[in-house]
Amino acid sequence: MIDLSNKKIAILGTGANGSCAAADMTQDKYDVILIDQWPDHVNSMNSNGLVINLPDETKKVNVSAYHLCQLAEMNIKFDYVFLFVKAYDTQWVTKLITPYLNAEAIIIGVQNAMTNDRISDIVGSDRTLGCVVELSSELFTPGIIQRDTPNQKTWFGIGALCNSMETRLPEIKKILSSVGNVDIIEDIVSAKWMKLIINAMCMGPFAMLGTSLYEGFKITGMREIIMKIGTEALLVGQRRGYKIVPIFGLSEDQINNSNNPIELMLDKLIKDIGPNARDAVFHDHLKGRYSEVDEINGLVVKMGKEMGIDTAINQKIVNITKKIHAGEIKPSIENLIDFMEYS
C-alpha cells in the first residue's frame, strides 16, 4: 500500500488542464497547492472555489491557490510537482521551483512537446518523470473551467527516463488516477513523440482555420492534408529512433493490427474529447497569445532539416501561425488555400 497522506503536491500552472487535475486531486484529499501567474484566476479560486463544468455535471472545489509571486513567501518543500505550463515556459519554471523541492521530490511534465530533457537537465533524470496526457478543457473566465473530457475518458501515460525512477511510477499513477486513467509506459520518449505527431495534426492546422476538429474534418480534403502532416512527423521521428507505441489507452494489439496507427490514435482522441472541444492553439489565437506551434510543428521542421527530410506542410503551418500571432492575418478558412495541393 502506497501511503501519500503526508505528501505535498504542487500544480504549477493552473490553466484549464492544471485546474482540472488540481480539483480532482483536492477532492481525493491530497494536500495540493495551486500556483499560477494569472492573478484574477488565483483570486477567483480562493474567493469562490474552483468550478469545473463537465458534460454531465458541475463540480465546485475549494482549493489553495497562490500567485507565482507568492512562491518566495512560502515556507514549503514539495514532494511532487506537476508542471502544466506551456512547453516554452518549461526551463524557467523548473528553475523557479527547484529550491522548493524535497530531497527526493519528483517533477512530472504534464505537457505537450518534448520537454523531458529540459526538466531533467535542471533537476536530473533521477527526479524527472515523463508524461503524455489526453485531456481537453478550456479556461476563459477566472475560476471556471469547461472540461470537455470527463474523468473516464481522460488518460495519462507516465514513464521513467532512467531505471532508478521506475520504482517511483506507482506513486504518480496513484495520484493521477484521481484525474483519469493511467498507464505506465516503458518507452515514454517515443510516447511523447506519438503525442507530438497527433498535436501537429490537430492543433495548429485547425486553429489557423478558426474551427474545432469536428467542424474542420467536414472540410473537403482536410483529412488528407492532416494525414500528410502526420506522415512528415512520423518519418522524422522514426529517423530519430522513436518507435510507434500506443497512447490514449490503446493496446499494443490495436496498434500492431492497424494499417494506419497514427490515424487510429487521431480518431481515438477525437472520439474521447467530444464535439465541443477547441484545442489550445485555438485558445491562444483567440487570446492573442504565443502558441506551442513552434514547439510542435516547428520541431518537426527543425529536425527534418537536420536529417534531410521534407516537412513542407508542417513548415506552412508554422508560417501561417506566425502571421496570425503577428496580427497580419486572422484564423480563417481562407488560410487553407495554400494547402489544397496536398488534399
C-alpha positions in Angstrom: 0.0 0.0 0.0 1.4 3.4 -1.0 0.9 6.0 1.7 0.8 9.5 0.3 -1.1 11.1 3.1 1.7 13.4 4.3 3.0 14.3 0.8 2.8 17.8 -0.5 1.8 18.4 -4.2 2.2 21.5 -6.3 0.3 22.0 -9.5 2.4 24.6 -11.2 0.4 26.2 -14.0 -3.3 26.1 -13.3 -4.7 26.8 -16.6 -7.5 24.7 -17.9 -5.9 21.2 -17.6 -3.9 22.1 -14.5 -7.1 23.3 -12.8 -8.9 20.1 -13.7 -6.1 18.0 -12.2 -5.9 20.1 -9.1 -9.6 19.9 -8.4 -9.7 16.2 -8.7 -6.7 15.6 -6.5 -8.0 18.0 -3.9 -11.4 16.2 -3.9 -9.5 13.0 -3.2 -8.0 14.6 -0.1 -4.4 15.1 -1.4 -2.5 18.1 0.0 -2.4 20.2 -3.1 -1.3 23.8 -3.7 -2.1 25.6 -7.0 0.4 28.1 -8.3 -0.4 30.3 -11.3 0.6 33.6 -12.9 -2.9 34.9 -13.7 -3.9 37.0 -10.7 -7.6 37.1 -11.5 -7.8 33.3 -11.8 -6.0 32.8 -8.4 -8.2 35.4 -6.7 -11.4 33.9 -8.0 -10.4 30.3 -7.0 -9.6 31.5 -3.5 -12.7 33.6 -3.1 -15.3 31.4 -4.9 -13.8 28.0 -5.3 -12.8 26.3 -8.5 -15.7 25.4 -10.8 -15.3 22.5 -13.2 -18.1 22.3 -15.8 -18.2 18.7 -17.2 -20.5 17.4 -19.9 -22.8 15.8 -17.3 -22.1 17.6 -14.0 -20.6 20.6 -12.4 -18.0 20.4 -9.6 -17.1 23.2 -7.2 -14.0 22.6 -5.2 -12.3 24.8 -2.5 -8.6 24.9 -3.3 -5.5 26.6 -2.0 -4.2 28.9 -4.8 -1.2 31.2 -4.9 0.2 33.8 -7.2 3.5 33.0 -8.8 5.0 36.0 -7.0 4.0 34.5 -3.6 6.2 31.5 -4.0 9.1 33.2 -2.3 6.9 33.7 0.8 6.0 30.0 1.1 8.0 28.0 3.6 7.1 24.7 1.9 9.0 21.8 0.4 7.1 19.8 -2.2 7.2 16.1 -2.8 5.6 16.1 -6.2 5.4 19.0 -8.7 3.2 18.6 -11.8 4.1 21.1 -14.5 1.1 22.1 -16.5 2.7 25.1 -18.2 3.3 25.7 -21.9 6.3 23.8 -23.3 8.2 27.1 -23.9 7.9 28.0 -20.2 9.5 24.7 -19.0 13.0 25.8 -18.2 12.4 29.0 -16.2 9.5 27.4 -14.3 11.6 24.4 -13.4 14.4 26.6 -12.2 11.9 28.6 -10.2 10.5 25.6 -8.3 13.8 23.8 -7.7 14.6 25.4 -4.3 11.2 24.3 -3.1 11.7 20.6 -3.7 12.3 18.0 -1.1 15.4 15.8 -1.5 13.5 13.0 -3.2 10.9 15.2 -4.9 9.7 14.4 -8.4 8.8 16.8 -11.3 6.3 15.5 -13.8 5.9 17.4 -17.0 2.2 17.1 -18.0 2.8 19.0 -21.2 2.8 18.9 -24.9 6.0 18.7 -26.9 9.4 17.2 -25.9 10.1 18.7 -22.5 11.6 15.8 -20.6 15.2 16.8 -21.2 14.6 20.4 -20.3 13.4 19.3 -16.9 16.0 16.6 -16.3 18.8 18.9 -17.4 17.9 21.1 -14.4 16.9 18.7 -11.7 18.3 15.4 -13.0 16.7 12.4 -14.7 16.5 10.8 -11.2 13.9 13.4 -10.2 12.0 13.6 -13.5 9.2 11.5 -15.0 7.8 11.9 -18.5 4.0 12.2 -19.1 1.6 12.1 -22.0 -1.9 13.4 -21.5 -5.3 13.2 -23.2 -7.5 15.9 -21.6 -9.4 18.7 -23.3 -10.6 21.7 -21.3 -11.0 25.5 -21.7 -10.4 28.5 -19.4 -11.8 31.9 -20.4 -13.5 33.1 -17.2 -11.3 33.2 -14.0 -12.1 30.3 -11.7 -14.4 28.5 -14.2 -13.2 25.6 -16.3 -15.1 23.9 -19.2 -13.8 20.3 -19.1 -14.8 18.5 -22.4 -13.1 15.2 -21.5 -14.7 13.5 -18.5 -12.7 11.5 -16.0 -13.4 8.1 -17.5 -12.1 9.3 -20.9 -9.1 11.2 -19.6 -5.8 9.4 -19.9 -2.2 9.7 -18.8 0.8 7.8 -19.8 3.8 8.0 -17.5 7.3 6.7 -17.7 10.8 6.9 -16.3 13.8 8.4 -18.0 16.3 6.2 -16.1 16.0 2.8 -14.4 16.3 4.2 -10.9 12.9 6.0 -11.3 10.8 3.1 -12.3 10.0 2.3 -8.7 8.5 5.7 -8.2 6.0 5.4 -11.0 3.3 3.7 -8.9 3.2 6.8 -6.7 2.4 9.1 -9.6 0.0 6.6 -11.0 -2.0 6.6 -7.8 -2.1 10.4 -7.7 -3.1 10.8 -11.4 -5.7 8.1 -11.0 -7.8 10.8 -9.3 -8.0 12.6 -12.6 -8.2 9.8 -15.2 -6.9 6.5 -16.4 -3.2 6.0 -16.1 -0.8 3.6 -17.9 2.9 3.1 -17.2 4.8 3.2 -20.5 8.2 1.7 -21.0 9.3 4.0 -23.8 8.0 7.3 -22.6 10.1 9.3 -25.1 8.6 7.6 -28.1 5.2 8.1 -26.5 5.8 11.8 -26.2 6.7 11.9 -29.9 3.5 10.0 -30.8 1.5 12.7 -28.9 3.5 15.4 -30.7 2.5 13.8 -34.0 -1.1 14.0 -33.0 -0.8 17.6 -31.8 0.9 18.5 -35.1 -2.1 17.2 -36.9 -4.9 18.6 -34.8 -3.8 21.8 -33.1 -2.1 24.3 -35.4 -3.9 23.2 -38.6 -7.4 23.6 -37.2 -6.6 26.7 -35.1 -5.4 28.5 -38.2 -8.8 27.9 -39.8 -10.7 29.0 -36.7 -12.5 25.7 -36.4 -12.8 22.8 -34.0 -11.7 19.3 -35.0 -15.2 18.2 -35.6 -16.1 21.1 -37.9 -12.7 21.1 -39.6 -12.9 17.5 -40.7 -16.1 18.3 -42.6 -14.0 20.4 -45.0 -13.3 18.5 -48.2 -9.7 17.3 -48.4 -8.9 18.2 -44.8 -8.3 14.6 -43.6 -5.9 14.0 -46.4 -3.9 17.2 -45.5 -3.9 16.2 -41.8 -2.6 12.7 -42.5 0.2 14.1 -44.6 1.2 16.4 -41.7 1.3 13.3 -39.5 3.3 11.3 -42.0 6.0 14.0 -42.1 6.2 14.0 -38.4 6.2 10.2 -38.2 9.1 9.9 -40.7 11.2 12.5 -38.8 10.6 10.6 -35.5 11.4 7.2 -37.0 14.7 8.5 -38.4 15.4 9.8 -34.9 14.8 6.4 -33.5 11.4 6.9 -31.9 9.1 3.9 -32.1 5.3 3.7 -32.8 3.9 3.0 -29.3 0.3 3.1 -28.2 -1.1 6.1 -26.4 -4.6 7.3 -25.3 -5.2 3.9 -23.7 -4.9 1.9 -26.9 -3.3 -1.5 -26.7 -0.3 -3.0 -28.5 -2.5 -5.3 -30.4 -4.7 -2.4 -31.7 -1.6 -0.6 -32.9 0.0 -3.7 -34.4 -3.2 -4.7 -36.2 -3.8 -1.2 -37.7 -2.9 -0.3 -41.2 -2.5 3.3 -40.1 -1.7 3.6 -36.3 -1.4 7.4 -36.5 -4.9 7.7 -37.9 -6.1 5.2 -35.2 -4.7 7.4 -32.5 -6.1 10.6 -34.0 -9.6 9.1 -34.3 -9.4 7.8 -30.6 -8.6 11.4 -29.5 -11.4 12.9 -31.5 -13.9 10.4 -30.0 -12.7 11.0 -26.4 -12.6 14.8 -26.4 -16.1 15.3 -27.8 -17.6 17.6 -30.5 -17.3 20.8 -28.5 -13.5 20.8 -27.8 -11.3 23.5 -29.1 -7.5 23.0 -29.0 -5.0 25.1 -27.0 -3.6 26.8 -30.1 -7.2 27.9 -31.0 -7.4 29.4 -27.5 -4.1 31.2 -27.9 -5.2 32.8 -31.2 -8.4 34.0 -29.5 -6.4 35.5 -26.7 -3.6 36.9 -28.8 -1.0 34.7 -27.1 2.1 32.9 -28.4 1.2 29.3 -29.1 3.1 26.0 -28.9 3.2 25.5 -32.7 6.9 26.3 -32.8 7.4 23.6 -30.2 5.4 21.0 -32.2 5.2 21.6 -36.0 8.3 23.8 -35.7 10.3 21.0 -34.0 9.2 18.6 -36.9 10.6 21.1 -39.3 13.8 21.7 -37.4 14.6 18.0 -37.0 13.6 17.4 -40.6 16.1 19.9 -41.9 18.8 18.3 -39.8 18.1 14.9 -41.3 17.2 16.0 -44.9 13.5 15.1 -44.6 11.0 17.2 -46.4 8.5 18.8 -44.0 6.8 21.3 -46.3 3.3 21.1 -44.9 4.5 21.5 -41.2 6.5 24.5 -42.4 3.4 26.0 -43.9 1.6 25.6 -40.5 4.4 27.3 -38.7 4.5 30.2 -41.2 0.7 30.9 -41.1 0.7 30.6 -37.3 3.5 33.2 -37.1 1.4 35.6 -39.3 -1.7 35.1 -37.1 0.3 35.9 -33.9 1.9 38.9 -35.6 -1.6 40.2 -36.4 -1.0 40.1 -40.2 -3.9 37.6 -40.8 -6.7 36.1 -38.8 -7.8 32.5 -38.3 -9.9 31.8 -41.4 -10.9 29.0 -43.8 -9.0 31.1 -46.4 -5.8 30.0 -44.8 -6.4 26.6 -46.3 -5.8 27.8 -49.9 -2.0 27.1 -49.8 -2.7 23.5 -48.7 -5.1 22.4 -51.4 -2.3 20.9 -53.5 -1.9 18.3 -50.7 -5.6 17.3 -50.5 
